[in-house]
């Protein structure tokens, strides 16, 4: 079960994602969605809101394009670890 983040935590994380996008910094991201658990080193490219949910767009392995709901992210760290 995922814990709910406070609005302040969400804002801090959003700021972190925006800085990574602006400075082209890779992030090590773990998330869980309907397909299961995932863990990848990503290059964040954009943030957007769609139907009331916030999403991170990123380039993953083999230049795959990913769209990850911020609510699904369980851990994020700077890369390299």
N, C-alpha and C positions, 0 to 999 in steps of 0.2 A: 504494500500500500504506500502510495506516495504522500509525503507530507506537503501541506499547502504552504507556499512561500508568502511572506508578507509583501505588501505593496512596495516597501522600501527595498527588500531583497530583490524583487523583480526589477525595480529601477536600476539597482546596482548591476545586476546581471545584464540588463539591456545596454547600459553604458559600456560594460566590458565587451559585449559583442560588437557594438558600434566602433569602439577603439580598435578592435581586431580587424574589422572591415577596413577602416581608414588606413591603418598601418600595414595591412596585408600580412597579419600575423596568423600563423596556423594555431589551431586549438585542438586539443585532444578531447573529444566529446563522447559521452556515454548517454544513450537514450533507450527508452523502451516504448514500442508502439504495438500495433496489432500483429505485426510480423515477428515480434520477439524483441530480444535485447540486441543492441548494436554498440560497437565501440570503434571509432575511427579517428584518424588525424584528418582534420578538415581545414579548408581555407574558406572562411566565411565571406560571402559576397554581398548579402543584402538582408534586411529585415522587412517584414511586411505584416499587415493585419488583414485577415480575411474572415468574414462572418464572425467577428468577435474573438478570434483566436490569433495569437501572434506566432509568426514563423521565422525561422532562420534558414536562409538559402546558403548553400555551400557547395564547394567542389570537393568531392571525395576521391576515393581510390580510382585510378585509371580515368581521371577527369569526369567521373559521374557527377551529375547534378542532383543535389539532395534538397528536399524541403522538409524541415523538421519542426514540429510544433514545440514551442518553448516549454509548454507544460509537460512534454515527454522527456525532456532532458533531465538526467539524474545526476550527472557530474560533468564538469568542464574544467580543464586545466590548460595552461600555456604549453605550447610545444616548442622545443623539446622538453620532455618531462624532467 
